[in-house]
Amino acid sequence: MEYDGNVLGIEAKTQQTSGTAYQKLPYTIEDISKIPIPTIIVFSGDEIKQDVKALLISSGVGIEIKWNDVDGFGDGEDIFKQRVMIELKLDWLSEQKDKLVTRKVEF
């Protein structure tokens, strides 16, 4: 992706059926570390093992987006959008103003 001279690479991975493709995901972290632009890994799939999910997320480059055939994208879509906007130096906070919930707290 590119916006106003800022770029972001996005690597998308999914594992919806059993198999060993998820085992290659740790190598993807190593591969993107060699790319000369900021890059994130967006991943989805019930068959990606929890330890690999944890590795991707804790690396700072992995973002999980839940997917199902009925509703499409679910949990994680907002985090993905936020990360893209931040990396492209867009003002993601201005988009959140209509969602802002304020509450008066008294002590």
Helices and strands as residue ranges (DSSP letters): E 2-3, E 6-7, E 9-14, G 21-24, H 25-32, E 39-44, H 50-58, E 62-64, E 67-68, E 72-73, H 77-87, H 92-96, G 97-99
